Amino acid sequence: MEEIVINTEFIKLDSALKFANMAESGGEAKTMVQDGYVSVNGEVCTQRGRKLRAGDTVTVAGQSFRIRHEA
C-alpha cells in the first residue's frame, strides 16, 4: 500500500487525492468524493473537506493509500 507522508496535523481529503495522483484536479477530486467513489477507513465518505490524519486509509477504485505523519 502506498503511503502519503504529511508534516502537518492533517490533510484534507480532496488535497490528499490530488497528492496521491488519484485525481488530476480539485474538480475531479470533488466529483469523485461527492459521487461516493471514495472510502476512508472502509466507509464511503462524501465530505471532500474531511480531515485525514496519520493512520487513515483512503480507497478509490480498489487502490488504497495510507496517511503517515513525519515531523
Phi, psi and omega in degrees: 000137179288149176242139173253122183262126177241156177240019176242174182295325182207168171224141180284149185305313182296323177293321179296321179297319177292315181299324181275004181062030175266346175222139182277339183211168176296324178296319178294318178299316180302313180296316179302315182291310183297330180275001174083021180273356186245133176244141175239121181053040175085000180239136179301134181237127179247016178254102184293337180269009180303135181275123177260137180238170180310133179098342179290144179241132180245136180231133176222122176050044177081355178256136184234155170216154182243144179272132177232134179265135176224124182286000000 
